[in-house]
Amino acid sequence: MELGNGFSGVAGTWGNVQSLMLNYGASWMTWFFFND
């Protein structure tokens, strides 16, 4: 399902942002858990 390069670019960027947030969140939660 291709809706154009513009949409694809935005979707790709949002995917990267979500990955970074997920990685950061997992790291923060791990640190918080072990430093409670």
Backbone torsions as a table, in degrees:
resi	resn	phi	psi	omega
1	MET	NA	95.7	-177.3
2	GLU	-105.0	120.5	-177.8
3	LEU	-108.7	11.8	178.5
4	GLY	118.8	154.9	-178.2
5	ASN	-63.0	-36.5	179.7
6	GLY	-60.3	-50.3	-179.8
7	PHE	-64.1	-42.2	-179.3
8	SER	-61.6	-39.6	-179.9
9	GLY	-65.3	-43.2	179.5
10	VAL	-64.3	-44.3	-179.5
11	ALA	-61.9	-40.7	-179.8
12	GLY	-65.3	-42.3	179.6
13	THR	-64.6	-44.2	179.6
14	TRP	-62.7	-37.2	177.7
15	GLY	-61.2	-41.5	179.0
16	ASN	-65.9	-41.2	179.5
17	VAL	-62.7	-43.7	179.6
18	GLN	-63.2	-38.9	178.8
19	SER	-62.7	-44.5	179.3
20	LEU	-62.7	-43.8	-179.8
21	MET	-63.7	-40.2	-179.1
22	LEU	-65.5	-45.0	179.1
23	ASN	-63.0	-44.0	179.5
24	TYR	-64.4	-43.7	-179.8
25	GLY	-62.2	-42.2	-179.9
26	ALA	-64.9	-41.0	179.6
27	SER	-65.0	-44.0	-179.1
28	TRP	-65.2	-43.9	-179.7
29	MET	-65.2	-38.0	178.2
30	THR	-63.4	-45.8	179.4
31	TRP	-62.2	-45.4	-178.2
32	PHE	-61.8	-41.4	-178.8
33	PHE	-63.3	-44.9	-176.8
34	PHE	-79.9	-12.8	-179.0
35	ASN	-114.5	20.5	-177.9
36	ASP	-68.7	NA	NA
